[in-house]
Amino acid sequence: MFTRPLVASLIALGACPTVSTANEIPSISVAATDFLAASAGVTAGGNEVRLAAGNEWFSFEAEIPVAGRYRVEVTGRAATDEPTVIHLEDAIDNEDGRHYDITAAMPFSAGGFQTVHKDGSPLNEGLHRMKLHAAGGPASIRSVQFILLKPHELTPKTLEQPTGGADWKLVWSDEFETDGPPNAEAWAFDIGNWGWGNNEPQYYTENRPENARVENGCLIVEARKDRPDGGWSSARLTTRGRVSFLYGRLEFRAKTTTGRGNWAAVWMLGDSYRDEISWPYCGEIDILENVGREIDDATGDGKAHFSCHTRAHYFKDNSHISTTKEIPGLGNRFHDYALEWTPESVRIFFDGEHVYTYDKQGSEREYPFNEPQNLVVNMAMGGGMGGEIDPSLTRERLEIEYIRLYARPE
């Protein structure tokens, strides 16, 4: 795996980090002076930052030289027998007043200094002002490190489809006809367990056949309860770094399972996404979004969700525009999904029925869909929409028979 350590010693931070290279490996060095700001219960002494019991925080800056997915490591300790839970927040002075958490909770247990981490946190190149939050018992923090696991890949090709003609013509597809790994010319993997903006616990793996494979004419994305810590692994595939799309008709045939806690999705994400601050400005189109807790285990009847997210309308401020539809036999059966996307509107179809329209055109904040989007396929577990995971579950899956993109030339 491509790995570049980017080390930020964030003890009593003050001066902006400087970027240097050693053996062609970029690193971040920070002067150990005063942190930028802190809550009342934070003090510095020796080589530690000490946080009192309760909810405390301190802020710091880090200059990230390479956009990509990072491991965030924090070395510290709980100062008493009461556990301490920490997490990192990025872009604390963002203009939207959002909380951009870039790690899920990381607990320190009682004892000596230890290093906890989360993988896959997205960070764009440039200066980041962050907060380290701590809750629970008192704690001491010795250092924070950022380790580049995977650099951001620019997408070399965009397929822009004309849509003004009479007949749809195939321009791109994956038929999933060859057993084995997904086609590397079409698909890349997002990796990690940083929480994915929704407090999801699964770890997305890369090139692991247990989580993503082509088998018997289908792409199978499978979540498994098989992590060494007893947690879940899964996969998140994306065409980013391979090919992006602009307009056209996207069709696929897919089946999801019914276990409580699964969260299956096939969706579009703006190619301008670099880190959480990019969203929802980049735009998102949710074509398939099903959660097992809303699907009856016996009948398969359940709810399907169809949505768009933009800066003007998105779920974290409860303004997104969505449709929820009751579907007989939604779970454990194949269904046909389609997206028709033009410069004027986004329309979604389920089993041939038009079920959703987004056509807000007031500004780029309302309609970012005149810029390329990449396709994402994933199976999450739990999180804000998946909900509580049934402890008896061991596997959940999303199966796709094909994905096809059409243009309508004049």
Residue pairs with C-beta under 8 A, 6 or more apart in sequence:
1 149
1 150
1 206
2 148
2 149
2 150
2 151
3 147
3 148
3 149
4 25
4 26
4 66
4 147
4 148
5 25
5 27
5 145
5 147
5 148
6 26
6 27
6 28
6 64
6 65
6 66
6 70
6 145
6 146
6 147
6 148
7 27
7 28
7 29
7 145
7 146
8 17
8 28
8 29
8 30
8 60
8 62
8 143
8 144
8 145
8 146
9 29
9 30
9 32
9 143
9 144
10 30
10 35
10 49
10 60
10 62
10 132
10 141
10 143
10 144
11 32
11 44
11 47
11 48
11 49
11 141
11 142
11 143
12 32
12 33
12 34
12 35
12 44
12 49
13 30
13 32
13 33
13 34
13 35
13 36
13 58
13 59
13 60
13 61
14 31
14 32
14 33
14 34
14 35
14 36
15 30
15 31
15 33
16 30
16 61
16 63
16 127
17 28
17 29
17 30
17 61
17 62
17 63
18 28
18 29
18 63
19 26
19 27
19 28
19 63
19 65
20 26
20 27
20 29
21 27
26 65
26 66
28 62
28 63
28 64
28 65
28 146
30 60
30 62
32 47
34 44
35 42
35 44
35 49
35 58
35 59
35 60
36 58
36 59
36 60
36 61
36 129
37 58
37 59
38 56
38 57
38 58
38 59
39 55
39 56
39 57
39 58
40 56
41 51
41 52
41 53
41 54
41 56
42 49
42 50
42 51
42 52
42 56
42 57
42 58
43 49
43 50
44 50
47 142
48 140
48 141
48 142
49 58
49 140
49 141
49 142
50 79
50 138
50 139
50 140
50 141
51 57
51 58
51 84
51 134
51 138
51 139
51 140
51 141
52 138
53 80
53 82
53 136
53 137
53 138
54 135
55 133
55 134
55 135
56 133
56 134
56 135
57 131
57 132
57 133
57 134
58 131
58 132
59 92
59 129
59 130
59 131
59 132
60 129
60 130
60 131
60 132
60 144
61 127
61 128
61 129
61 130
62 127
62 128
62 130
62 146
63 126
63 127
63 128
64 123
64 124
64 125
64 126
64 127
64 128
64 146
65 125
66 125
66 148
66 151
66 152
67 123
67 124
67 125
67 151
67 152
67 274
67 275
68 122
68 123
68 148
68 149
68 150
68 151
68 152
69 119
69 120
69 121
69 122
69 148
69 149
69 150
69 152
69 190
69 191
69 192
70 119
70 120
70 121
70 122
70 123
70 146
70 147
70 148
70 149
71 117
71 118
71 119
71 120
71 121
71 145
71 146
71 147
71 149
71 192
72 88
72 102
72 103
72 117
72 118
72 121
72 144
72 145
72 146
72 194
73 115
73 116
73 117
73 143
73 144
73 145
73 146
73 147
74 86
74 88
74 106
74 115
74 116
74 117
74 132
74 141
74 143
74 144
74 145
75 113
75 114
75 115
75 141
75 142
75 143
75 144
75 145
76 84
76 86
76 108
76 113
76 114
76 116
76 139
76 140
76 141
76 142
77 108
77 111
77 112
77 113
77 114
77 139
77 140
78 84
78 108
78 109
78 110
78 111
78 136
78 137
78 138
78 139
79 137
79 138
79 139
79 140
80 110
80 137
80 138
81 110
81 137
82 110
82 136
82 137
82 138
83 107
83 108
83 109
83 110
83 136
83 137
84 107
84 108
84 134
84 135
84 136
84 137
84 138
84 139
85 105
85 106
85 107
85 108
85 134
85 135
85 136
86 105
86 106
86 107
86 108
86 116
86 132
86 133
86 134
86 135
86 139
86 141
87 101
87 103
87 104
87 105
87 106
87 132
87 133
88 101
88 102
88 103
88 121
88 130
88 131
88 132
88 133
88 144
89 99
89 100
89 101
89 102
89 130
89 131
89 133
90 100
90 101
90 102
90 123
90 128
90 129
90 130
90 275
90 276
90 277
91 98
91 100
91 128
91 129
91 130
91 276
91 277
92 100
92 129
92 130
92 131
93 129
94 100
94 277
98 316
100 276
100 277
101 195
101 197
102 121
102 122
102 123
102 130
102 194
102 275
102 276
103 118
103 121
103 194
103 195
104 118
104 193
104 194
104 195
104 199
104 200
104 201
106 116
106 117
106 118
107 116
108 114
108 116
108 139
113 140
113 142
118 192
118 193
118 194
118 195
119 149
119 191
119 192
119 193
119 194
119 203
120 149
120 190
120 191
120 192
120 193
120 194
120 196
120 204
121 146
121 192
121 194
122 194
122 273
122 274
122 275
122 276
123 146
123 275
124 152
124 274
124 275
124 277
124 278
125 274
132 141
132 144
134 141
149 191
149 192
150 191
152 274
153 188
153 240
153 241
154 241
155 239
155 240
155 241
155 242
155 243
155 244
155 271
155 372
155 374
156 241
156 242
156 243
157 242
157 243
157 244
158 243
158 244
158 245
158 246
158 271
158 372
159 171
159 172
159 243
159 244
159 245
159 246
159 248
159 405
160 245
160 246
160 247
160 372
161 171
161 245
161 246
161 247
161 248
161 249
161 405
161 406
161 407
161 408
162 247
162 407
162 408
162 409
162 410
163 247
163 248
163 340
163 341
163 342
163 343
163 407
163 408
164 408
164 409
164 410
165 408
165 409
165 410
166 408
167 408
168 249
168 406
168 407
168 408
169 406
169 407
169 408
169 409
170 404
170 405
170 406
171 248
171 405
171 406
171 407
172 243
172 245
172 404
172 405
173 402
173 403
173 404
173 405
174 183
174 186
174 187
174 219
174 402
174 403
175 217
175 402
176 214
176 217
176 218
176 219
176 400
176 401
176 402
177 214
177 217
178 214
179 213
179 214
179 215
179 216
180 209
180 213
180 214
181 207
181 209
181 212
181 213
181 214
182 212
182 213
182 214
182 219
182 237
183 214
185 242
186 239
186 242
186 243
187 237
187 238
187 239
187 242
188 237
188 238
188 239
188 240
188 241
188 242
189 204
189 205
189 206
189 207
189 212
189 235
189 236
189 237
189 238
190 204
190 236
190 237
190 238
190 376
190 378
191 204
191 205
191 206
191 236
192 203
192 204
193 201
193 202
193 203
193 204
193 231
195 383
196 380
196 383
197 276
197 279
198 380
198 383
198 384
198 385
199 382
199 383
199 384
200 263
200 380
200 381
200 382
200 383
200 384
200 386
201 231
201 232
201 381
201 382
201 383
201 389
202 223
202 231
202 232
202 233
202 234
202 379
202 380
202 381
202 382
203 227
203 231
203 232
203 233
203 234
204 211
204 233
204 234
204 235
204 236
204 378
205 211
205 212
205 233
205 234
205 235
208 233
208 235
210 222
210 224
210 226
210 233
211 221
211 222
211 223
211 224
211 233
211 234
211 235
212 219
212 220
212 221
212 222
212 235
212 237
213 219
213 220
213 222
214 220
217 401
218 399
218 400
218 401
219 237
219 377
219 399
219 400
220 397
220 398
220 399
221 234
221 235
221 237
221 264
221 377
221 378
221 379
221 397
221 398
221 399
221 400
222 234
222 235
222 379
222 395
222 396
222 397
222 398
223 232
223 233
223 234
223 262
223 379
223 380
223 381
223 395
223 396
223 397
224 232
224 233
224 234
224 394
224 395
225 231
225 232
225 393
225 394
225 395
226 232
226 233
226 394
227 233
232 381
232 382
232 389
234 378
234 379
234 380
234 381
235 378
235 379
236 376
236 377
236 378
237 376
237 377
237 378
238 269
238 374
238 375
238 376
238 377
239 245
239 374
239 375
239 376
240 269
240 271
240 273
240 374
243 374
244 271
244 372
244 373
244 374
245 268
245 341
245 372
245 373
245 374
245 375
245 405
246 370
246 371
246 372
246 373
247 341
247 342
247 343
247 407
248 341
248 405
248 406
248 407
248 408
249 338
249 339
249 340
249 341
249 405
249 406
249 407
249 408
250 287
250 338
250 339
250 341
250 375
250 403
250 404
250 405
250 406
251 336
251 337
251 338
251 339
251 402
251 403
251 404
251 405
251 406
252 266
252 287
252 288
252 336
252 337
252 338
252 400
252 401
252 402
252 403
252 404
253 334
253 335
253 336
253 337
253 400
253 401
253 402
254 266
254 288
254 334
254 335
254 337
254 398
254 399
254 400
254 401
255 332
255 333
255 334
255 335
255 398
255 399
256 262
256 264
256 288
256 290
256 292
256 295
256 330
256 331
256 332
256 397
256 398
256 399
257 264
257 292
257 331
257 332
257 396
257 397
257 398
258 292
258 295
258 296
258 297
258 300
258 302
258 331
258 332
259 292
259 390
259 393
259 396
260 292
260 293
260 387
260 388
260 389
260 390
260 393
261 292
261 293
261 381
261 382
261 386
261 387
261 388
261 389
261 390
261 393
261 396
262 291
262 292
262 379
262 380
262 381
262 386
262 393
262 396
263 289
263 290
263 291
263 292
263 379
263 380
263 381
263 382
263 383
263 385
263 386
264 288
264 289
264 290
264 291
264 378
264 379
264 380
264 396
264 398
265 286
265 288
265 289
265 290
265 376
265 377
265 378
265 379
265 380
266 287
266 288
266 337
266 375
266 376
266 377
266 398
266 400
267 284
267 285
267 286
267 287
267 288
267 289
267 375
267 376
268 283
268 284
268 285
268 287
268 339
268 373
268 374
268 375
268 376
269 279
269 282
269 283
269 284
269 373
269 374
269 376
270 278
270 279
270 281
270 282
270 283
270 284
270 368
270 371
270 372
270 373
271 282
271 371
271 372
271 373
271 374
272 278
272 281
272 282
272 371
273 279
273 282
279 309
280 309
280 310
280 311
280 314
280 316
281 310
281 311
281 365
281 368
282 368
282 371
283 308
283 309
283 310
283 368
283 369
283 371
283 373
284 307
284 308
284 309
284 310
284 314
285 307
285 308
285 339
285 341
285 346
285 348
285 358
285 369
285 373
286 305
286 306
286 307
286 308
286 309
286 322
287 306
287 337
287 338
287 339
287 348
288 304
288 337
289 304
289 305
289 306
289 307
289 385
290 302
290 303
290 304
290 305
290 330
290 331
291 303
291 305
291 385
291 386
291 387
292 331
292 386
292 390
292 396
293 386
293 387
293 388
294 302
294 303
295 301
295 302
295 303
295 330
295 331
296 302
296 331
297 331
299 328
299 329
300 328
300 329
300 330
300 331
300 332
300 333
301 326
301 327
301 328
301 329
301 330
301 331
302 326
302 327
302 330
302 331
303 324
303 325
303 326
303 327
303 330
304 324
304 325
304 327
304 330
304 350
304 355
305 322
305 323
305 324
306 322
306 323
306 324
306 325
306 348
306 350
306 355
306 356
307 315
307 320
307 321
307 322
307 323
307 356
308 320
308 321
308 322
308 346
308 358
308 369
309 315
309 320
310 360
310 365
310 366
310 367
310 368
311 365
311 366
311 368
312 319
312 360
312 362
312 363
312 365
312 366
313 319
313 320
313 321
313 360
313 366
314 320
315 322
321 358
321 360
322 356
323 348
323 355
323 356
325 350
325 355
327 335
327 350
334 399
334 401
335 350
335 351
336 349
336 350
336 351
336 352
337 348
337 349
337 350
338 348
338 349
339 346
339 347
339 348
339 349
340 346
340 347
340 348
340 349
341 347
341 369
343 370
344 359
344 361
345 357
345 358
345 359
346 356
346 357
346 358
346 359
346 369
347 354
347 356
347 357
347 358
348 354
348 355
348 356
348 357
349 355
360 366
360 367
361 367
364 370
375 403
377 398
377 400
378 398
379 396
379 397
379 398
380 386
381 389
381 396
382 388
382 389
